[in-house]
């Protein structure tokens, strides 16, 4: 199947070809015809599945084929809500790429920066608005934005919206939209709260589910190091001594942890920058650009800041700390092995994180192979002191039957 088979029009086909898009991904091949048919859609798809093009391409096509507005008379016809600044910017870049041969205008608005440039773009007239909830509500209250002409509404990463406490903001925004509209709802997971929210937004939606969050990327090689918390920094330095690892994305739980790891890496001569919610937007974008351009070797990120990071050919992700939420683990490792490429995901697990590791095993249905041969192997005594079950201690004190490629590499 090609994009031509999906009845994508020539201006967008040319733009897709320029971006190297040849064959639609499963989410694109299923969602594009539904959206072009004018139906509401409930999509369950994790990061890295081509979800943005699945809604951007048909929205661009429908707006482009509609009658062009008179100059200076544009009204906002499409609204895309994203949970983070990084993801909003990424979506905006996609609309720029796919819609470069159309007459459509879009802008991206988010908090943490001056609103002047954003309000100027709104005054000049746009067709498509990509926004984070907080700044959107702020500009709505200031009367800079009118959503009464919206024909297409997209709620992206709904589960992350829930995690970040944006659900009430979303409900307020929904009341500003016209009742007659097409609504598209995307989430990597479908907990009860998300299902309930979708039922208030969508009307008789079509359902599309691709690569459920419980299944990790098939070409990502995974492994776990059992290590004392006090030795995690040393283990990270040990792994980064492999100069073949040109770029590595490291995840921490907290902003303070990200800053501390970044400081330790730079002191050791390893170029690194941190990206998290306390950083200014300019600092976050600069760090991300430096990482993509390989001016720095390591990017240290928290989960909220990392949502929306899309980096081609990222060879490795390291979970310096395991997340409390096992679904977040799948999102993290999905940053590598994108677009069919291979990648590696390594995790550090101390004795207090063993329950988190167990939850990852339960969600994914796979036991992460333990990598036993490294200088900072956790002691059996430590495991026995903290493991709640005999089974838990025994499993990690034994060498796994099959030695993975990762263990040979380390």
Phi and psi in degrees as a GROMACS rama.xvg file:
@    title "Ramachandran Plot"
@    xaxis  label "Phi"
@    yaxis  label "Psi"
@TYPE xy
-119.025  172.02  UNK-2
-66.2601  -28.0683  UNK-3
-64.1576  -37.0153  UNK-4
-64.3966  -23.4031  UNK-5
-87.2465  5.10037  UNK-6
66.411  34.462  UNK-7
-76.5219  135.879  UNK-8
-75.556  161.716  UNK-9
-59.4384  -44.7972  UNK-10
-57.4166  -37.3161  UNK-11
-79.6865  -34.7409  UNK-12
-57.8094  -43.2084  UNK-13
-63.3255  -41.4023  UNK-14
-65.69  -40.5987  UNK-15
-63.6226  -41.5092  UNK-16
-62.3687  -39.2966  UNK-17
-64.289  -27.8996  UNK-18
-86.61  -2.08513  UNK-19
87.4564  14.0648  UNK-20
-83.7661  121.761  UNK-21
-117.806  -49.5147  UNK-22
-117.491  129.673  UNK-23
-62.8998  145.178  UNK-24
-75.7593  166.768  UNK-25
-55.2964  -41.2552  UNK-26
-66.8944  -35.4278  UNK-27
-70.5188  -44.0136  UNK-28
-66.5651  -28.536  UNK-29
-86.3834  -40.5033  UNK-30
-81.1438  -38.7197  UNK-31
-57.4196  -48.4285  UNK-32
-62.0901  -36.9269  UNK-33
-62.7209  -46.5454  UNK-34
-68.2847  -42.0621  UNK-35
-62.8581  -25.4756  UNK-36
-79.675  -1.95418  UNK-37
84.8518  9.53954  UNK-38
-89.828  153.16  UNK-39
-70.3652  154.186  UNK-40
-139.415  136.601  UNK-41
-113.479  109.024  UNK-42
-112.605  129.976  UNK-43
-108.162  104.686  UNK-44
-151.636  132.854  UNK-45
-85.7102  174.217  UNK-46
-62.8761  148.658  UNK-47
86.819  7.79308  UNK-48
-97.9676  0.295482  UNK-49
85.2938  26.9395  UNK-50
-64.6385  -39.2059  UNK-51
-61.0013  -45.6215  UNK-52
-64.9699  -28.1242  UNK-53
-62.3499  -30.9832  UNK-54
-105.291  -28.2248  UNK-55
-68.732  -43.5683  UNK-56
-60.6371  -52.3407  UNK-57
-67.2786  -34.1648  UNK-58
-63.8186  -46.3366  UNK-59
-58.2303  -42.3071  UNK-60
-65.2103  -45.1688  UNK-61
-66.5252  -38.7012  UNK-62
-72.9143  -35.1411  UNK-63
-67.4676  -39.6924  UNK-64
-77.7085  -14.5877  UNK-65
-72.8688  165.31  UNK-66
-62.594  131.72  UNK-67
-69.0335  135.845  UNK-68
-73.2826  156.974  UNK-69
-66.1321  152.315  UNK-70
-58.2463  132.534  UNK-71
77.1749  6.4762  UNK-72
-119.013  23.8744  UNK-73
-75.0462  143.646  UNK-74
-125.192  153.567  UNK-75
-72.0471  119.308  UNK-76
-103.838  -24.5081  UNK-77
-131.835  135.897  UNK-78
-124.211  126.144  UNK-79
-118.099  121.828  UNK-80
-100.645  131.782  UNK-81
-129.948  149.993  UNK-82
-76.8716  -26.542  UNK-83
-129.066  160.124  UNK-84
-61.7142  -43.0739  UNK-85
-61.3159  -43.8073  UNK-86
-67.7884  -39.8919  UNK-87
-60.3302  -43.9497  UNK-88
-63.9815  -41.4565  UNK-89
-61.8309  -43.2903  UNK-90
-62.8153  -41.481  UNK-91
-60.3641  -40.4897  UNK-92
-63.0336  -37.0284  UNK-93
-66.3886  -43.2252  UNK-94
-62.6943  -36.3347  UNK-95
-63.2385  -44.5607  UNK-96
-68.9055  -48.8297  UNK-97
-75.2218  -26.006  UNK-98
-105.404  15.8949  UNK-99
-66.247  -20.9094  UNK-100
-98.5411  12.5538  UNK-101
-107.646  173.986  UNK-102
-93.5581  8.79565  UNK-103
-83.6648  148.211  UNK-104
-116.861  145.02  UNK-105
-141.45  164.014  UNK-106
-145.915  161.514  UNK-107
-118.652  130.431  UNK-108
-124.048  140.933  UNK-109
-160.012  162.082  UNK-110
-82.8499  178.379  UNK-111
88.0807  -4.38582  UNK-112
-136.018  168.794  UNK-113
-61.8232  143.43  UNK-114
-86.149  -3.53265  UNK-115
-58.7851  -52.9762  UNK-116
-60.6488  -37.3354  UNK-117
-67.1984  -44.3338  UNK-118
-69.6267  -30.0088  UNK-119
-65.3039  -41.6902  UNK-120
-63.4764  -38.6438  UNK-121
-66.0726  -39.9547  UNK-122
-63.7666  -35.82  UNK-123
-74.7656  -14.2257  UNK-124
97.5302  126.922  UNK-125
-136.767  161.457  UNK-126
-101.867  -31.2573  UNK-127
-129.989  132.003  UNK-128
-119.786  124.885  UNK-129
-110.633  127.12  UNK-130
-147.556  154.251  UNK-131
-92.7986  152.424  UNK-132
-61.2369  -42.7736  UNK-133
-62.1173  -50.9049  UNK-134
-67.0054  -35.3757  UNK-135
-61.0369  -47.5269  UNK-136
-62.2933  -39.1686  UNK-137
-60.5758  -47.38  UNK-138
-74.2301  -27.4455  UNK-139
-63.4551  -44.6474  UNK-140
-65.5529  -28.4864  UNK-141
-86.2626  2.62111  UNK-142
68.7617  23.0898  UNK-143
-82.461  -19.1747  UNK-144
-126.207  137.057  UNK-145
-122.583  120.472  UNK-146
-102.551  12.3119  UNK-147
-73.3424  -10.3378  UNK-148
-106.086  10.1134  UNK-149
-64.6779  128.261  UNK-150
-110.758  -18.9749  UNK-151
-135.447  125.796  UNK-152
-125.681  130.175  UNK-153
-122.987  126.721  UNK-154
-108.503  109.774  UNK-155
-103.543  146.442  UNK-156
54.1311  53.1109  UNK-157
-61.4966  -35.836  UNK-158
-65.7274  -35.9154  UNK-159
-70.6016  -33.6408  UNK-160
-57.0067  -42.7098  UNK-161
-63.8887  -46.0134  UNK-162
-59.7078  -34.5596  UNK-163
-91.1809  2.09888  UNK-164
78.6879  26.9123  UNK-165
-94.1743  1.30699  UNK-166
-59.8412  -43.3116  UNK-167
-64.6834  -37.4668  UNK-168
-62.664  -41.3506  UNK-169
-63.1227  -42.2132  UNK-170
-61.2675  -37.6466  UNK-171
-65.6243  -41.144  UNK-172
-65.4879  -39.5163  UNK-173
-57.2473  -36.6494  UNK-174
-67.053  -17.6883  UNK-175
-87.9835  -7.61431  UNK-176
-92.1675  150.758  UNK-177
-66.0405  149.544  UNK-178
-67.097  -36.364  UNK-179
-88.4636  102.994  UNK-180
-161.645  165.193  UNK-181
-97.9626  130.725  UNK-182
-120.02  135.126  UNK-183
-123.968  129.566  UNK-184
-127.079  118.33  UNK-185
-121.341  136.603  UNK-186
-152.916  142.979  UNK-187
-75.7535  -26.0974  UNK-188
-131.935  161.474  UNK-189
-128.946  64.7629  UNK-190
-66.8228  167.071  UNK-191
-54.873  -39.2318  UNK-192
-63.868  -36.6084  UNK-193
-71.2613  -40.793  UNK-194
-61.3758  -40.5188  UNK-195
-65.3914  -41.9553  UNK-196
-63.2757  -42.565  UNK-197
-62.204  -33.9467  UNK-198
-68.4471  -23.0562  UNK-199
-86.3181  -14.8982  UNK-200
-102.534  -37.504  UNK-201
-99.5481  150.585  UNK-202
-120.356  115.109  UNK-203
44.8544  56.0968  UNK-204
-75.0193  153.236  UNK-205
-81.3578  148.128  UNK-206
-111.44  133.342  UNK-207
-132.321  127.094  UNK-208
-128.134  122.535  UNK-209
-133.477  128.993  UNK-210
48.1044  75.1561  UNK-211
-57.047  152.644  UNK-212
-61.3164  -22.5836  UNK-213
-72.1459  -11.78  UNK-214
-106.446  120.416  UNK-215
-79.6225  162.872  UNK-216
-55.3049  127.704  UNK-217
-65.7456  -26.8808  UNK-218
-98.5752  12.6791  UNK-219
-96.7646  119.114  UNK-220
-81.9915  126.061  UNK-221
-116.411  151.642  UNK-222
-161.964  160.45  UNK-223
-131.631  136.826  UNK-224
-102.564  123.77  UNK-225
-84.9251  118.962  UNK-226
-150.258  145.368  UNK-227
-64.592  145.338  UNK-228
-56.3045  -39.4595  UNK-229
-66.9913  -16.2407  UNK-230
-103.274  2.55069  UNK-231
-62.4406  -40.5696  UNK-232
-61.1602  -43.9659  UNK-233
-64.617  -39.5666  UNK-234
-65.39  -39.9015  UNK-235
-62.019  -44.5209  UNK-236
-62.1121  -39.7606  UNK-237
-59.9798  -44.3418  UNK-238
-67.9295  -39.2698  UNK-239
-75.3588  -6.12001  UNK-240
-66.1072  -16.8032  UNK-241
-76.9684  102.951  UNK-242
-69.4998  -11.1092  UNK-243
-70.2388  -17.8767  UNK-244
-81.4128  89.8988  UNK-245
-72.1466  -39.6421  UNK-246
-137.642  135.715  UNK-247
-137.544  131.582  UNK-248
-100.436  121.725  UNK-249
-111.343  131.209  UNK-250
-106.405  134.979  UNK-251
-122.574  164.448  UNK-252
-78.2177  -34.6305  UNK-253
-123.033  160.591  UNK-254
-64.8764  -41.4292  UNK-255
-62.4861  -41.15  UNK-256
-63.3309  -39.6011  UNK-257
-63.244  -43.2102  UNK-258
-64.7544  -40.8538  UNK-259
-64.957  -44.6144  UNK-260
-63.5665  -42.0314  UNK-261
-61.069  -43.6925  UNK-262
-62.5511  -43.6698  UNK-263
-63.3367  -41.1095  UNK-264
-64.5824  -46.1452  UNK-265
-64.6782  -36.1136  UNK-266
-63.5107  -28.3024  UNK-267
-89.6665  4.14325  UNK-268
87.586  12.5524  UNK-269
-103.369  116.918  UNK-270
-67.485  127.18  UNK-271
-152.38  151.919  UNK-272
-138.292  154.938  UNK-273
-105.93  150.496  UNK-274
-135.304  117.165  UNK-275
-158.407  178.568  UNK-276
-64.7552  -21.9461  UNK-277
-85.2576  -9.26841  UNK-278
-79.2025  146.967  UNK-279
-67.3689  160.03  UNK-280
-59.7386  -41.2928  UNK-281
-62.7563  -40.6264  UNK-282
-66.0489  -39.3872  UNK-283
-66.4742  -43.8971  UNK-284
-67.4268  -36.1716  UNK-285
-66.4693  -42.9132  UNK-286
-62.9771  -41.8554  UNK-287
-65.7845  -41.8778  UNK-288
-64.3255  -41.5723  UNK-289
-62.5297  -36.2709  UNK-290
-70.4415  -44.9964  UNK-291
-62.8992  -36.5445  UNK-292
-85.0262  0.749023  UNK-293
63.061  30.1425  UNK-294
-80.4293  -21.6807  UNK-295
-123.299  156.225  UNK-296
-93.8  -32.0773  UNK-297
-127.425  133.486  UNK-298
-113.324  124.09  UNK-299
-105.698  124.653  UNK-300
-135.669  149.58  UNK-301
-91.2651  166.148  UNK-302
-65.5599  -43.0206  UNK-303
-64.2142  -42.8859  UNK-304
-69.7934  -28.5394  UNK-305
-80.1162  -19.7203  UNK-306
-63.1385  119.64  UNK-307
108  -10.514  UNK-308
-69.6892  121.725  UNK-309
-131.274  101.601  UNK-310
-123.846  122.732  UNK-311
-73.4669  145.932  UNK-312
56.5503  43.7223  UNK-313
-85.3222  112.691  UNK-314
-76.6648  -28.1409  UNK-315
-148.542  141.74  UNK-316
-118.709  136.321  UNK-317
-121.727  122.907  UNK-318
-87.4677  93.2986  UNK-319
-62.2934  -34.9408  UNK-320
-132.792  138.597  UNK-321
-73.5602  142.076  UNK-322
-74.0373  155.245  UNK-323
-68.7241  -34.288  UNK-324
-95.7774  119.05  UNK-325
-62.6646  -29.098  UNK-326
-65.9911  -29.0562  UNK-327
-64.0977  -33.3287  UNK-328
-58.0049  -44.6645  UNK-329
-64.9098  -39.666  UNK-330
-62.9469  -42.6297  UNK-331
-59.82  -53.0074  UNK-332
-71.3979  -16.5946  UNK-333
-70.4828  -5.90421  UNK-334
-73.8157  -20.6292  UNK-335
-108.072  166.014  UNK-336
67.1645  33.7582  UNK-337
-87.2716  154.523  UNK-338
54.5233  36.9663  UNK-339
85.0099  -1.76245  UNK-340
-80.0081  164.029  UNK-341
-88.1769  169.499  UNK-342
-173.984  173.074  UNK-343
-127.92  143.386  UNK-344
-132.075  115.394  UNK-345
-110.056  144.365  UNK-346
-128.799  139.782  UNK-347
-99.1654  130.429  UNK-348
-130.125  118.832  UNK-349
-98.0461  179.046  UNK-350
-63.6856  -28.864  UNK-351
-80.58  -8.29946  UNK-352
-104.731  6.54348  UNK-353
-65.4354  -31.6887  UNK-354
-68.2301  -37.8939  UNK-355
-62.4745  -39.6076  UNK-356
-63.7063  -41.6198  UNK-357
-61.3254  -38.8536  UNK-358
-67.8123  -33.8804  UNK-359
-64.7636  -44.0086  UNK-360
-59.2089  -41.7337  UNK-361
-66.4788  -43.5225  UNK-362
-67.3462  -46.3886  UNK-363
-83.2735  -17.3091  UNK-364
72.6038  18.4699  UNK-365
-133.364  145.79  UNK-366
-94.0332  118.87  UNK-367
-65.1289  129.332  UNK-368
-66.7624  133.328  UNK-369
-81.0437  133.795  UNK-370
-98.0815  105.595  UNK-371
-87.6352  -24.3533  UNK-372
-96.6285  85.3945  UNK-373
-146.629  162.648  UNK-374
-70.6605  -9.84877  UNK-375
-124.466  38.8939  UNK-376
-60.2866  135.614  UNK-377
-69.0712  145.483  UNK-378
-78.3642  149.356  UNK-379
-60.9507  -32.686  UNK-380
-63.2082  -40.7388  UNK-381
-64.7067  -40.5037  UNK-382
-63.6964  -43.8164  UNK-383
-67.6929  -30.5186  UNK-384
-69.9749  -30.9819  UNK-385
-115.015  -20.0948  UNK-386
-66.2641  127.141  UNK-387
-72.2503  -20.6022  UNK-388
-132.124  149.422  UNK-389
-60.7357  -39.2083  UNK-390
-58.8047  -38.5161  UNK-391
-66.4303  -44.3909  UNK-392
-67.1484  -42.0457  UNK-393
-64.9578  -35.9651  UNK-394
-64.1295  -39.7693  UNK-395
-90.8115  -7.99479  UNK-396
-88.2003  -9.79631  UNK-397
-102.073  148.026  UNK-398
-73.5304  132.889  UNK-399
-64.4775  151.035  UNK-400
-65.7612  -30.5444  UNK-401
-116.905  125.332  UNK-402
-86.1728  123.358  UNK-403
-79.368  167.114  UNK-404
-60.4621  -32.6144  UNK-405
-64.5231  -38.7352  UNK-406
-68.0532  -35.5492  UNK-407
-68.2327  -35.7268  UNK-408
-67.3814  -40.0606  UNK-409
